[in-house]
Amino acid sequence: MILLTAFEPFGGESVNPAELAVRSLEESSIRTLILPVEYGRAARMAADEIRRLQPHAVICTGQAGGRKGITPEKYAFNLRSSSSPDNAGKICLDDPVLSGGPEKLESRFGAEAIAKAIQRKGIPAYVSESAGRFVCNDVMYSVLYELKDTSVPAGFIHVPFCTEQAARHPDAFAMSVGDISKGLLAAVEHIKTAFGLDL
């Protein structure tokens, strides 16, 4: 089984394209979890679900409006730092995700190979070197740390705005939820093949 996570809407948006896409992919071998956009709480919920389900792989997703494609993340950093509040109103500036933890953790699912798998479906995709310093990074770092002593492939994929958000962001790149779903499914299929998961 593969665990797919996404976030609720945030930043004044009425939808989160990652949530819409992830919900469309749930089936017998894919479990989904929608997380709150809250420092700490989202990471704890993801870790609890990993311990409960013992998945064969974990793909976390989130929205990165302004990007021009689907972007598998290469690194998560041990830092919470954004002037934007989370959905609970909390602002973190230069706070660690985990006191004493490593400065950064690398994706465990092969970000470059996933970007290429998505591109082969005709969908714009490229590797990002950083998951940022907001709640997406918080979850990516925490999930990678949770799985550090296992062989479970895991990582984070950011998606751009979806077309339903285009009116609020007329100058930003937007992608249909259908194409976002297709891109994430390409990532799932790549992980199944690359890691020999018979699900």
N, C-alpha and C positions, 0 to 999 in steps of 0.2 A: 504494500500500500504506500502511496505517496501522499504526503501532507502538503497542501497548498494553503498559504495564508494570504490575506489581503487586509486592507484597512477600510474603515468607515470614511465617509466624506470629511473633509477638513478645510480650513482656510476660507470659509464662506461658500464652498461648493455644495451643490445639492446632490451630486453623485461622485463616486470615486471609480474611475475606469477599471482599476485593478479589481475592485470588489465585483463589479458587473461581469468582468471576464472570468474571474475565478468561480463565481457561482454557476456560470454556464458549463463549467467543466466537471462538476461533481458527478461521479459515477462509482461503481463498486470498488475500483482500485485507486480512486482519488478522493480523499477526504478534504474538506475545506474548513477553514476557521477564519472568521472575520474579527479583526482586532480593533480595539479602541485606539485612537491617536493620542496616546498618553504615555509619557516617559515611565519606564519601570513596569507599569501595569500590563502593557501590551507584551513586553518581553516575558514577564512571568506567566501570562496566559499561554504563550507559544511554548515555553519550556514545559509547563504542566501537560499540555496536549501531547508533546513529544514523549514524555514519560508514560503517559496513559496509553497512547496508540502504538508506541515502538515502531514508527514508520520505517520503510526501506529507504526513503529519501525525503528531503524537506526543501520546498521551494517557497520562499517568502516573496511577496510582491507588494508594490506600492506605486503611487503616482509621483512622477517628476515632471510637472508641467513645464513646457519650454524645450524639452528634449525633442529631437527629431527622429525618434525611433524607439524601439524596445531596447533597453540597455541592461544586460547582465552586469552585476557589480563584481569587481575584482577584490576589493578590500572593504572591510569595516574597521572603524577606528574607535579606540577607547575614549571617546569624547562626546559629550552632549554640549552643543553650543549653537544656539540659534536665537535671534531676536524675536522670532515668531512663537507665540504661545502654543502649547498643545491644546487639545480639546477640553482639558480640565483647567486651562488658564495658566499652566505652569511654564515659566521661561527658565531655561538652563543656559548658563554661560560658562564655558570652560570647566565643566564638571565631568568626572570620569563615569563611564558606564559601569565599570567594575574596578573598585579600588585595588590597586596593585596588579591589575591584569595587564596582559601584553598591550603594547602600543597599537598594534593592528592585527587583524586576523584575515587570512586569505580564504576566498570562496573555495568550497570543497567539491564543486561540480563542474569546473572547467568553463569559466566565463567565455573564453574565446571560442571554444567549440560550440557552445550554446548560441552565441551570436551568429555563427556560420550556419547552424541548423535553421535558425529563424530566417536568415537571408535566403536560404535555399527555397523557402516557401514564397519568396517574392515580397517579403515584408521588411521594411527598413529596421536594421538592428546594428548595434555596435557596442563594444565593451566600454564600460565606465570604470575609472580607477578608484572611485570613492562613492560610497553610499550617502555622503553628506554628513551632517552632524545632528540631524533631527531624529524623529522617532523611528524612521525606517532604518537608519544606521544602528539605533539602539537595539532594535529587534534582530537585525542581522548579526551584530557582534554577540549578542546574548545567545542566539541559537548556535552559532559556530562554537562558542565556548562550551555550551551544553553538550555538544557532540564531539568535542576535541579528542576524546579517548575512544572514539568509535570509528568504524569505517563507513558511516552513513554519509552519502553525498548531500551537501546542503549549500544554500546560497540565497542570493537576493536578486530579483529582477525588477527594475523600474520600467513603468510604461508611461507614454506621453498622455497629454489631454486626449479625451475622446471627442467625437464630433458633437455629442450632446453638450459639451462645454464650450464649443467654438464661439457662440454668441458673446460669452463673457471674455473671451480671449481671441479677438479677431485676427491678431497678428501672429499668433502662436501656431505651431504645427499641431495638427489633430489627426487622430486615426479612429476608424470605426471600431466599436467594441468587438465586432466579428473578427476583424483582423488582429486585434489584440489577443482575443481568445485563440485564434489560429497560431499566433506566435508563441503563446504560452504552451499550447499543446505540442508544438514542435520541440520546445524545451523538455517537456515531460517525456516525449518519445525518444529524444536523444539520450536522456539520462537512463531510461530503461535499457536501451541498447548498449550504451557505453559501460554501464556498470552491471550488465548481465542480470537485470531484474526481471524475473518471470512472474508478472502480476496478472 
